[in-house]
Amino acid sequence: MRIAYLCHCDFDGHPERSGVYRKILYQVECWRRLGNDVAVFHISANDTGTYGTPDFAWHVFPYPRRTYVGRMRAWNSAAKSVLRWRPDVVYHRCDLWYPAIQELTRRVPLVLEINTDDLGEYRMSSRARSTYNRLTRGFLLRTSSGLVFVSAELSKLPQYDCFGKPYVVIGNGIRLEDYIVQSPTHHTCPRLVFLGSDNQPWQGVDDILTLAGLKTDWFFDLVGVSAGSCARQNVACHGSMCREEYEPILGRADVAIGTLALYRKGGAESSSLKVREYLAYGLPVVMGCKDTDFPLPVPFILQVPNRQGSLVSEIAAVEGFVSKWMGKRVPRKDVLQIDVDPKERKRLLFLEEVLELHNEKRLHAR
């Protein structure tokens, strides 16, 4: 197949610090290795650098001044470039609807990757953005040819189900061969780590800081969180870092912390990239939601209730989990289901099915 990968995201000139960038790269490299022709078409407010690898095309369409007109021009340019490339299918990391997408869907099947409950997430942003999404999302979903959900929960939401599109559930993956299970620590006092970003309230950083206030003999490393958030002696906020910079921090950790406050945008299940990275390094995880790839309880994941303050209300369980995993690592054999290769084979099969359905419809329409 000839697959155009369409995405609208900003890496701020530092793709090495982005889990999303690594995910796209993993997908594209896997698709190409399995015999497909792939090009990336990347709309961005501030990225003008070189991405990907020299042996495949990664086209960037910037709109550096972040104006509405500039954004529309970038999308129009990207859509025209996609059509000139003549793909069999477009795989789009789902975003807001833009008029340029309409021309794409008239000419080629569009498959959307659904990473979030857009209605819930945009309600947490500006009112204008939320209203725009609510009024236009139907144009995008109605004209798509298929949906790929990163969690089973998302696939069951009525705001997606009502469109009746073919779909598949594929949790986020990671290339396990790129990661080495870290050596066990020998700490007398626990050390916990969190990978995240500022301005994402569903991550639950406030809950971590509350726990840090109660467990003053534990140390917390928060990567991706600005220094202004850290006002405790047992908390270090490291800000944005690339993998090579934060890998030693994960290596010193006993336990990792996943997403804690997904309830803030109406969710209860995820397949977050950071949890995959923790497990690839051999770290057990405390998290506040169900993981798509581990629907049944496993000893290396402690799932606390998906509500405000659950780290504190379940502090006895958290203490027991941390104590149990001190000086231990999660065996690689127990997390093979998060590897990217089988996931991408499943995704390609779905794209082939969507393409076949699209071609059948065109044939019958003649």
N, C-alpha and C positions, 0 to 999 in steps of 0.2 A: 504493500500500500504506500501511497504518497500522502503523508500526514503533515498538515500545517498546525503547529502549536501556537495558539494565540493567547497572549496574557497581557494584563495591564497591572503592573506592579513596579514599585520603586525599591532599588537596592542601595540608594544613596552613594553610589560609587564604590560600595564595599560588598560585592556579592558573596565574598567568603564569610560574611557574618550572617548570612540569611539561610535559614532552613528551607524556605520556599525555593530559593535559587538551587540549592542542592537537590531538592526533590525534582524540579524540572529537569535538571541535568541528568539525574539518575534515569528518569523516564525516557528522555530522548536517547541517551546512550544505549539503553536496553532495547528500545524499539529498533534502532539502527543495527545493533548487533544481531537482531533476529530477522534482518533482511529488508527492513522498511526504509524508505527515503523520507527524511524528516527535516523540516526547517522551522525555526522559531521566529515569530513576529511579535515583538515586545514593545508595547506602548508604555511610555514612562515620563513622569514629570521632570525628572532630573538625572536620568542615567544616559550618558552618551559614550560610555566606555565600550570595551570589547568583551564579549561574553562567550560562553561555550568553549569549544575547542576548535583548532584550526581546520579540522576535517568536516565540519558541517556548518551550515549558514545560520547565524543568529542576527536578525535584523532589528535594530532599535529605532523607534519612532518617537523622538522626544518632543515635549512641549514645555520648555524650561521656565516660562513665565506663569504657568499654571492658570492661564485664562481659559474661559469656556471656548472661545474661538480657537485658541491654540490646541486645545484637547480635541475638538471636532476635526481639525485639520490632520492631527496625528492619526486619529482613528480612520479617517478617509484614506490617508496615504497607506496605512497598514492594510486596510481591506483591499485596496487596488493591488497592492503588492502580493497579497495572498492569491488573488484571482489570476494575476499574471503567472504565478508559480504553478497554477493548475493542479491543486491537490485533489485526492480522492475524497478526503474528509478533513474537516477542521475540528481540532480538539481545543476547547476554550476553557481556561480557568475562569469560572463564572464571575462576572463583575456586573456593574450597572449596565443597563441597556443603552446603546448608542445607535443612531440612525444608520451608520455605516454597516452595522451587522445585518440589516435587512437585505441588502444586496447580496451579501455572502450566502444567506440562507436560501435565496432564490436559485443559486447556482450550484451549491455544494452542501452536503449534509453537515450539520453542526452538532457536535456532542459537547455537552456542558459538564464540567467537573464541579460538583456542588460541595463546597468545603464548610458551609455554615448555614444556619437559619438566617437568611438575609433579612427577613422582616424583623426578627429579634435583634440582630446585630445593628442594623441601621437605625433602629429606635434609640440606640445608645449614642448615635452621632447627632449631627445637626438636624433640625426639623426639616430644612429644605431638602437635604439629601435623602432623608427617610421618606418624605412625601414623593419626591421624584421616583425613587425606587418602587414605592407602592403603586404609583400610577403607570409605570412603564414596564415592570418586570414581566407582565403577561406577554408583551410583544416578543421578548427574548425566549421565554419558555415555550410559548405556543409554536414558534417557528423552528425550534430545535428538533433534532431527529432522535436524540437519546440523552440520558442523564447518567452520570457516574457519581455515586454518593460515597463519601468517606466514612459514613457510619450508617448502620441500619436504622437508627432513630430518625435521621434526616429523610430517609427514603419513605418513611411512613407519615410525614407531616402532610396535612391536607393541602397546604399552599403549594406543594409540588405534585402530590398525588392527583389533584383535580385535573391536571393537564393530560393524564393518561399516556405518558411517554414510556417507551421501552427503557429499562434501567438496570443497573447492576450496582451492588455494594462492594467496594474495594477499599479497605482501610489503608491509610498512609503506610508507606514502607521505607526501608532504609537498606543500603547496600552493606550487609553485615561484613563482607570481606574487607571493607575499608576500616573496620574497627577492631581493636584488640581488647579483650576482657582485661580490665585493670587488676593489678595485684591487690590482694586484701590488705586493709589497713591494720594498724596495731595501736589505735587510739585508746586512751583510757576514758576520754570524754567524746561523745558522738559529734560528728561533723555532717551537716546536711547541706545539700546544694539545690538550687533552683535556676532553671534557664527560662528567661521570659523577656518581656518588653514593657516599656512604660506605656501608660494610657490604654491598658487593656484590663478593665476592672474584673472581667471574668477569670483572670488568672489567680486572683485571691492573694495578692502580696500582703494585703492588710492582715489577713489571717495568719500568714507566716510571721509577721512582725509581732502579732499578739502572742503567738506561741513562744517566740524568742524572749519576750518579756517574762514569761513564766518559767522557761527552761534556761536559766542564765548560765548553766554549766554546759549547754550545747552551743556549738558554733554554726552559724548560717552564712553560706556564700550565695549571694544573689547576683547572677550574671544577666546582663541586659537591663538591669534596674539602675537608675541614676543615683548618684551619691546622696542627693537630697532626701531620699527615702529612708536612709539609714541613720538612726539617731541612737543606736544601742551599741554597747561595746562588744557584744557577741554577734554582731551582724556586719558583714562586709558587702557593700554594693560595688560591683565591678564595672558597671556600665556596659556598653556594646563591645563585644569581643568576637574575634574570629575563632574557629574551632581550635586552631593551633594554640591560641592563647588560653582558652578555657579548659582544654583537655587536662592539663595538670591539676586544675581545681577539681574536676570530676574525679580524677585519680586519687585525690586525697579524701574524697567524701565516703561516708559509710552508707548513706541513704539519700535518695533524690526525692524531690517534691514535684508532682505534676499539677495539672489544672485543678483548682479548688473551688471555684465559684461560677461554674458553668450555668447555674440556676439564674444568674443575673441576665442572661440572654435567652432563658427558657430551655436550656439543654440539659441532658443527663447522660450523654454518651459522646465519646470522642476517640480519635485515633491520632492524637497529637504527635507531631514530629519530635518534640523534646522527650516524650516518654520512650519513643523508639530509640533515640540516642542514648538515654540512660541505660536501657536494657542491653543495647549493643556493647556498652562499656562494662556491663555486669552489675549495674547498680539496682538494688531493689527500690520500689517506688511507693510513696504515699500519695494518693490522689482522691479527688472528690467526685468522680464520675466513673461510669463503666467504660472499659476499653473495648473497642470493636473486635480486636483480634483475640481477646481473652474474655469471652462472655461468661465463662464459669470461673469460680474462685481459683486463684493460683497462689502459692505460698509467698511469691516475691512481689505481689501487689497488695497493699492495704487500701481498700476503698472505704473512705469515711463518708458519712452522709453528705449529700449535695445540698448543703444549706449553710447559712451564715454561722461562723464560729465553730465549725465541726471539728477542727483540730483541737480546740480547747475542750469541747464537750466529750470528745472521744480520746482525751489525753492518755488514759490508761492503756487503750489499745495501741496508740501511737508509741508510747514508751515501750510496751512489750515488743512491738514489731522492730523498733530500732535496736533494742537490746538483743533480739534474736539474730539480727543480721550483722551485728558488729563483727568485723574480721572475716566476713564471708562475701562471696560474689555469686551472681546469678549465672548458672552454667549456660553456655551458648546453645546447647542442644534443647534447652527449654524455651527458646524464643525464636526458633527458626521460622515461625509463621509471619514474622514481621519483615522477612527478607524481601527485597524489591523484585527479584526475578520472577517468582511464580505470580506475583500480583500483576506485573506488566504483561505476562503471557495471557492472563485472564482478561486484562483490559484490551489487548489487541484482538482477542476473540470477539469481544463485544463490539469493537469498532468494525470488524468484518461483518458481523451480523447486521449492524445498523446500515452499513454501506449496501449490503445485499437487499435489505428492505427498501432502501431509498431507490435503488435501481429498478426493483420490481414495480414500485409505484409509478416511476417515470415511464416504464414500458407500458403499463396498463392505461396511463393517461393519454397515450398517443392514439 
